Amino acid sequence: MKRERVPAVIVGAGMVGLTLAIDLARQRVPVVVLEKAHEIAQGSRSICQAKRSLEIWDRLGAGEAIRDRGCTWKRGRIFHGVRELFYFDLLPQPDHKMPAFVNLQQPILEEILRRRLRDVGGEIRLGHELVSIQQRGDIASAAVHATDGEYGIDADWLISCEGVHSTVRRALNLPFAGEIFEDKFLICDVKMKAPFPAERWFWFEPTFHPGQTALLHRQADDVWRIDMQLGADVDAEAERDPARARPRLEAMLGHSDFEFEWISIYTFQCRTLQSYVHGQVIFAGDSAHQVSPFGARGGNGGVQDADNLGWKLARVVAGRASADLLQSYDSERLAAARENILQSTRTTNFMSPRTVASRILRDQTLALAAQAPFARALVNGGRLSTPAVMTASPLNTPDDDAWDTSIAPGSAAADAPLRTSRGDGYLSEMLGDRFVVLANSDAPLPPNMVVHGETVDVLQFGRDLHDSLGLVESRYDLKAGSAVLFRPDQHIVMRARRFDPAKIADSVAKALALRQYRSS
Amino acid sequence: MTLKLDIQIDDPDAFYAALATALDRAEDPAALLSRLALILANQIGDAATLEAAIKLAASERTKT
């Protein structure tokens, strides 16, 4: 059997696998993506692409194409029966490059990501199915079935991005336990012209679907996502029939002028692996963890996995960091998955109370919310995806100073507009994908520093950028003299009230998990 | 978090009578108690106090 050797093999060409592949290819890591399907899977599936995902894709050169192709929104409305209880704004703060959310059907998104991967020299093998895997020393050996026969591929690192039904996870016999939710949901995309705004509308006990919940989202190309809770006892096969679904939608929409593009029934579980790094095999996205769809935390969580892993794996493959660095992927993303599962489970329990008593509490919360603003905060129709805040990361350098901002080591970069010699832009564009120090200093500073083999770029106010609206300074509490260190995935790892090269060098070493900074 | 277990209510008998009357007259007493718990929780606000109160209410020693 033919065999080949590749530094990185990604199994699965969904949004997570493609994001990671682009990131690695841009960092000159030879990468092969194996995808068992011969074509992009149809059915819009994931649609809500969160701001953080858009910023990650923008760093990889695909963010603007995705934003411009999709349907931008930031406002949601919660209804109880026919009454609107309240609305919320997911990005009340202006002056960010990316919106709160873009709704874009997953096949369109994946096509954009595939084009981007081709542009940066990555390789996708469609119709190549991983059929077995063994770990031998520091090699993951996979057998791959393709149309023209079977072959072997040896990878320094094999990353499973296959989704919930991961072959790799099963082959390694890893437990994937969690909570099972029994309610079934009708999910469909319909094509129609409709006057509804680009907002997320969520109903508790709507008159058109008594006793259940319903969700409406606008997507690109006049396609609308409708999600309806059906309960635990319905016949999934029967409910999947468009003839059965159509009257439900007609009752909701008040007309019959729509065509089905996609229809399915789903149930879900909330679960995670207990570790995402197993020898030379790493798990990301739904291969590693699964949540309910309410909150858009599945796909967006997976994209954050890829973002977290890409810079670390590239440095390990290049010999610029040891495999110790990958342990931080495990701890940071496991914490993020647990947070997503917690939020997702709370939403599900609010939507589907499990006992008579909890239903009374839920119903009375909804009743109070119509009169008392405080109760609206308790209504949980989905806590939407936000960037993971890795406060407890071992890669962070703790603060020595006081700061007047919610942004802290572990936070993702907050965007802000600025001006450079090339014109107006955004901070997120300048941070790129390397270590960067942002310094509000009048002192002469070097344009970069080389520490522990890493080039750390120094972006200085007045020299490299002009904080024309003062928003960089205010959002980071970056008073004169202060400096913030970002790691390559644009998360903060250190900040100080003065530019201190020795402290920056120590923090970069810590962020690379270099041996002398490990706690044990 | 230590809950205040000595009396804080100004007129205990009047409060008890008012609550009992409201429950007696309620079409759905469980719903009334739920709303009341939410309204009072919002007056307290503090997460640790609320957590301790839930634990105390759910504990064996407060059951009859």
Contacts between the chains, C-beta under 8 A, distances in Angstrom:
chain1	res1	chain2	res2	distance
A	357	B	30	7.3
A	360	B	28	7.8
A	360	B	30	5.0
A	360	B	31	5.6
A	360	B	34	5.3
A	361	B	34	4.8
A	361	B	37	8.0
A	361	B	38	8.0
A	363	B	31	7.1
A	364	B	31	5.1
A	364	B	34	4.0
A	364	B	35	4.8
A	364	B	38	6.9
A	365	B	34	7.7
A	365	B	38	6.3
A	367	B	31	7.8
A	367	B	35	7.1
A	368	B	35	5.7
A	368	B	38	5.9
A	368	B	39	7.3
A	372	B	39	7.3
A	372	B	42	7.8
A	374	B	42	4.5
A	375	B	38	6.1
A	375	B	42	7.7
A	378	B	38	7.0
